[in-house]
């Protein structure tokens, strides 16, 4: 028992003595932080139609580019297309009123049809057989 208490006291004394090795005055000060003056940057020209105070007369409408791809759906294989977020499908650029989503092609020709290939064979369907954005866009 005495040896256990003695060993514990020695370990505690050695552990605490490690905290007192460095005196507060013995640390080297950190080098000062270098601050660089701000760069003036390029001259900014006022936008056309802006007032002398630099405030634009009306907010400029910047056309938003259509995304080429969807974050959720893969594009059609081998075809030029772009993603239409309102319709929720890819729009094929070389085939009018032909759309693609999840390995299925959809075509509007006075009614809806679908196919597994952009060249058919096409199967007739109604608006419940197409993605929701397509059915709403074509008023069906």
C-alpha positions as CSV (number, residue, x, y, z in Angstrom):
1,X,0.0,0.0,0.0
2,X,2.8,2.4,0.9
3,X,4.5,1.8,-2.4
4,X,1.4,2.6,-4.3
5,X,0.8,5.9,-2.5
6,X,4.5,6.7,-2.8
7,X,4.5,6.0,-6.6
8,X,1.3,8.1,-7.0
9,X,2.9,11.0,-5.2
10,X,6.1,10.8,-7.2
11,X,4.1,10.7,-10.5
12,X,2.0,13.7,-9.4
13,X,5.1,15.7,-8.4
14,X,6.9,14.9,-11.7
15,X,3.7,15.8,-13.7
16,X,3.3,19.1,-11.9
17,X,7.0,20.0,-12.1
18,X,6.7,19.8,-15.9
19,X,4.3,22.8,-15.7
20,X,6.9,24.9,-13.9
21,X,9.8,24.4,-16.3
22,X,9.2,27.6,-18.3
23,X,8.8,30.8,-16.4
24,X,6.5,33.4,-17.9
25,X,9.3,35.7,-18.8
26,X,11.3,33.0,-20.7
27,X,9.0,32.9,-23.8
28,X,10.2,34.7,-26.9
29,X,7.7,37.3,-28.2
30,X,6.0,36.6,-31.5
31,X,7.1,38.6,-34.5
32,X,4.8,41.5,-35.3
33,X,2.1,41.0,-37.9
34,X,3.0,42.7,-41.1
35,X,0.1,44.8,-42.4
36,X,0.2,45.8,-46.1
37,X,-1.6,48.9,-47.3
38,X,-4.7,48.1,-49.3
39,X,-4.3,47.9,-53.0
40,X,-6.2,50.6,-54.8
41,X,-7.5,48.2,-57.5
42,X,-8.6,49.0,-61.0
43,X,-10.6,52.1,-61.8
44,X,-14.3,51.4,-62.0
45,X,-16.3,53.0,-64.8
46,X,-19.9,53.9,-64.1
47,X,-22.5,51.8,-65.8
48,X,-24.5,53.3,-68.7
49,X,-27.6,54.9,-67.5
50,X,-26.3,55.6,-64.0
51,X,-26.6,58.8,-62.1
52,X,-23.6,61.1,-61.3
53,X,-23.7,59.8,-57.7
54,X,-22.9,56.3,-58.9
55,X,-26.4,54.9,-58.3
56,X,-28.0,53.2,-61.2
57,X,-31.3,54.7,-62.4
58,X,-32.9,51.3,-62.5
59,X,-31.7,47.8,-61.7
60,X,-30.2,46.2,-64.9
61,X,-31.8,42.9,-65.9
62,X,-29.1,40.4,-66.5
63,X,-30.3,37.5,-68.6
64,X,-29.8,34.2,-66.8
65,X,-28.0,31.5,-68.8
66,X,-29.9,28.2,-69.0
67,X,-28.0,25.4,-67.3
68,X,-26.6,22.8,-69.6
69,X,-27.1,19.9,-67.2
70,X,-29.2,19.0,-64.2
71,X,-27.8,18.2,-60.8
72,X,-30.2,15.2,-60.4
73,X,-30.7,13.8,-63.9
74,X,-28.1,12.6,-66.5
75,X,-28.3,14.1,-70.0
76,X,-29.3,12.1,-72.9
77,X,-26.6,10.0,-74.5
78,X,-25.1,11.3,-77.7
79,X,-27.5,14.2,-78.3
80,X,-27.2,18.0,-78.1
81,X,-29.5,19.2,-75.4
82,X,-29.9,21.6,-72.5
83,X,-31.7,21.3,-69.1
84,X,-34.9,23.2,-68.7
85,X,-35.6,23.6,-65.0
86,X,-39.2,24.8,-65.5
87,X,-40.0,21.7,-67.5
88,X,-37.8,19.4,-65.4
89,X,-36.4,17.7,-68.5
90,X,-33.7,18.0,-71.1
91,X,-34.7,19.6,-74.3
92,X,-33.3,18.0,-77.4
93,X,-31.9,20.7,-79.7
94,X,-32.1,18.9,-83.1
95,X,-35.5,17.4,-82.6
96,X,-38.5,19.8,-82.1
97,X,-40.8,19.1,-79.1
98,X,-38.7,16.1,-78.0
99,X,-37.6,15.8,-74.4
100,X,-35.5,13.4,-72.2
101,X,-35.4,12.4,-68.6
102,X,-34.3,9.2,-66.8
103,X,-33.7,7.0,-69.9
104,X,-37.0,8.0,-71.5
105,X,-37.8,10.3,-74.4
106,X,-41.0,12.3,-74.6
107,X,-42.5,13.8,-77.7
108,X,-45.4,16.3,-78.2
109,X,-47.1,16.0,-81.6
110,X,-50.8,17.0,-80.9
111,X,-50.6,14.5,-78.0
112,X,-47.9,12.8,-75.9
113,X,-45.9,9.8,-76.8
114,X,-42.8,8.2,-75.2
115,X,-39.9,6.0,-76.3
116,X,-36.6,4.5,-75.1
117,X,-34.9,5.9,-78.2
118,X,-35.0,9.4,-79.8
119,X,-36.0,7.7,-83.1
120,X,-38.8,5.6,-81.7
121,X,-40.8,3.4,-81.8
122,X,-43.2,5.8,-80.0
123,X,-45.9,4.7,-77.7
124,X,-49.0,7.0,-77.1
125,X,-49.6,8.2,-73.6
126,X,-51.5,11.0,-71.8
127,X,-50.2,13.8,-69.7
128,X,-50.0,11.5,-66.6
129,X,-47.3,9.6,-68.5
130,X,-44.9,12.5,-68.8
131,X,-43.0,14.6,-66.2
132,X,-45.2,17.2,-64.5
133,X,-43.5,20.2,-66.0
134,X,-44.1,19.0,-69.5
135,X,-47.8,18.3,-69.0
136,X,-48.3,21.8,-67.4
137,X,-46.3,23.5,-70.2
138,X,-48.4,22.0,-73.0
139,X,-51.7,22.6,-71.2
140,X,-52.7,18.9,-70.9
